[in-house]
Amino acid sequence: MNTLVRPALVLFVLLSLLTGIAYPFAITGIARAVFPNQAAGGLVERDGKVVGSLLIGQSFSDAKNFWGRPSATSPMPNNAAGSSGSNLGPANPALVDAVKGRVEALRGADPGNAARVPVDLVTTSASGLDPEISVAAARYQAARVARLRGIPVERVHALIAGHAKGQLLGFLGEPRVNVLALNLALDAATRP
């Protein structure tokens, strides 16, 4: 029995040290060296106070701000501790009702906007934590934001263009903009 237990325990301890301590420390060290901002959580500070993360979506409810993608996390939207999608399929009546409600809310916040609502403003993502929206979704909201902030819509479009990121590797995804970064830029541009 001893001949079987001792090697098993030694292997258990060695693998625990390797996979539980050495590997995580090595990967964390590499991440901090190669991607320091992301490894630190992408935190954004304003006036010495952390106001959010560029890596995790946040809920902006004030109509003078750009709104991000809806979140299906629970018990509250954009709950980083409970990352999840809604798991509702495209034929599910609950999803159809949720999308209709979101479209109505967008139309109600900007009744003069007859443009087609971008899909990422009314559907949740798989993680429920998307920090970015498509450039089309930002442009859809530009007139409302400009009107409520009392600035020309051209200035808002310029901020969107200035914060837009292209496709990943030049061909993956679509152009997008970080909602927190854009709202902070708006705050800075409209600060007296």
C-alpha positions in Angstrom: 0.0 0.0 0.0 2.8 2.4 0.9 4.4 1.9 -2.5 1.2 3.3 -4.1 0.3 6.1 -1.7 3.7 7.8 -1.5 4.2 8.3 -5.2 0.6 9.5 -5.6 1.0 12.0 -2.8 4.3 13.3 -4.1 2.8 13.7 -7.6 -0.3 15.4 -6.1 1.9 17.9 -4.2 4.1 18.6 -7.3 1.2 19.1 -9.7 -0.5 21.3 -7.1 2.6 23.5 -6.8 3.0 23.6 -10.6 -0.5 24.2 -11.6 -1.8 26.0 -8.5 1.1 28.3 -7.8 3.9 28.4 -10.5 1.7 28.5 -13.6 -0.7 31.3 -12.3 2.2 33.4 -11.1 4.0 33.0 -14.4 1.0 33.8 -16.5 0.2 36.8 -14.3 3.7 38.1 -14.7 3.6 37.7 -18.4 0.2 39.5 -18.6 1.5 42.4 -16.5 4.5 42.7 -18.7 2.8 42.4 -22.1 -0.7 43.9 -21.2 -0.2 46.0 -18.1 -3.5 48.0 -18.4 -5.6 45.0 -19.1 -3.9 42.9 -16.3 -4.7 45.7 -13.9 -8.4 45.6 -14.8 -8.5 48.5 -17.3 -9.4 50.8 -14.5 -10.1 54.5 -15.3 -9.5 57.2 -12.7 -10.9 60.7 -12.7 -9.8 63.2 -10.0 -8.0 60.4 -8.1 -11.2 58.2 -8.0 -11.8 55.0 -10.0 -14.9 55.7 -12.2 -15.0 52.4 -14.1 -13.2 49.8 -16.2 -12.7 49.9 -19.9 -13.0 46.1 -19.9 -16.4 45.7 -18.3 -19.7 47.2 -19.4 -21.5 49.7 -17.1 -25.0 50.8 -16.9 -25.6 54.4 -18.0 -29.2 55.4 -17.5 -28.9 59.2 -17.9 -30.2 60.1 -21.4 -27.4 62.7 -21.8 -24.9 59.7 -21.9 -24.4 57.0 -24.5 -26.0 53.8 -23.5 -24.2 50.5 -23.8 -25.4 47.1 -24.8 -28.1 45.6 -22.5 -26.9 43.2 -20.0 -28.7 39.9 -18.9 -26.5 39.3 -15.8 -28.2 38.9 -12.5 -29.1 40.1 -9.9 -28.3 43.4 -11.6 -27.1 44.5 -15.1 -23.4 44.4 -15.8 -22.7 42.3 -12.7 -19.1 41.2 -13.3 -19.5 38.5 -10.6 -22.3 36.9 -12.5 -21.3 37.0 -16.2 -23.9 35.3 -18.3 -26.2 35.7 -21.3 -29.9 35.3 -21.3 -29.8 32.0 -23.1 -33.0 33.0 -25.0 -33.1 31.7 -28.6 -34.2 33.9 -31.5 -37.7 32.3 -31.6 -38.3 32.7 -27.9 -41.3 35.0 -27.2 -39.5 36.4 -24.1 -36.6 37.6 -26.2 -38.9 39.1 -28.8 -40.8 41.0 -26.0 -37.5 42.1 -24.4 -36.2 43.5 -27.8 -39.6 45.2 -28.5 -39.4 46.8 -25.0 -35.9 48.1 -25.6 -36.8 49.5 -29.0 -39.7 51.3 -27.5 -37.5 52.7 -24.7 -34.9 54.0 -27.3 -37.7 55.5 -29.4 -39.2 57.1 -26.3 -35.9 58.7 -25.3 -35.4 60.1 -28.8 -38.9 60.3 -30.5 -37.6 62.3 -33.5 -35.1 59.5 -34.4 -36.6 57.5 -37.2 -33.4 55.6 -38.0 -33.2 51.8 -37.8 -32.2 50.8 -34.2 -28.8 48.9 -34.3 -29.1 45.4 -33.1 -26.5 45.7 -30.4 -28.6 48.3 -28.6 -31.5 45.9 -28.1 -29.9 42.5 -27.6 -27.6 41.2 -24.9 -24.3 39.5 -25.5 -23.1 36.1 -24.3 -21.2 37.6 -21.4 -23.6 40.4 -20.5 -20.6 42.6 -19.9 -19.7 44.2 -23.2 -18.0 47.6 -22.7 -18.3 48.6 -26.3 -21.0 49.3 -28.8 -20.8 49.5 -32.6 -20.1 52.8 -34.2 -23.5 52.6 -35.8 -25.1 52.3 -32.3 -23.1 55.3 -31.1 -24.2 57.3 -34.2 -27.8 56.3 -33.6 -27.6 58.0 -30.1 -25.6 61.0 -31.2 -28.5 63.4 -31.8 -30.1 62.7 -28.4 -26.8 63.1 -26.6 -26.0 66.3 -28.4 -29.4 67.8 -27.8 -29.4 67.0 -24.1 -25.8 68.2 -23.6 -26.4 71.4 -25.6 -23.6 70.8 -28.0 -23.6 70.5 -31.8 -24.2 67.0 -33.2 -21.1 67.4 -35.4 -19.0 67.6 -32.2 -20.5 64.4 -30.9 -19.8 62.7 -34.2 -16.2 63.9 -34.0 -15.9 62.4 -30.5 -17.3 59.1 -31.8 -14.9 59.1 -34.7 -12.0 59.9 -32.4 -12.8 57.0 -30.1 -13.7 54.5 -32.7 -11.6 51.3 -32.9 -11.4 49.4 -36.2 -11.9 45.7 -36.8 -9.7 43.4 -34.8 -6.7 42.3 -37.0 -8.3 44.3 -39.8 -11.1 41.8 -40.6 -12.7 40.5 -37.4 -15.8 42.1 -36.0 -17.0 45.6 -36.8 -15.8 49.1 -35.8 -16.7 49.8 -32.2 -16.4 52.4 -29.5 -15.9 52.1 -25.7 -19.0 53.5 -24.0 -17.2 54.6 -20.8 -14.4 56.3 -22.7 -16.8 58.1 -24.9 -19.0 59.3 -22.0 -15.9 60.5 -20.2 -14.7 62.4 -23.3 -18.2 64.0 -23.5 -18.0 65.0 -19.9 -14.6 66.6 -20.6 -15.8 68.3 -23.7 -18.8 69.8 -22.0 -17.2 70.7 -18.7 -17.4 74.5 -18.0 
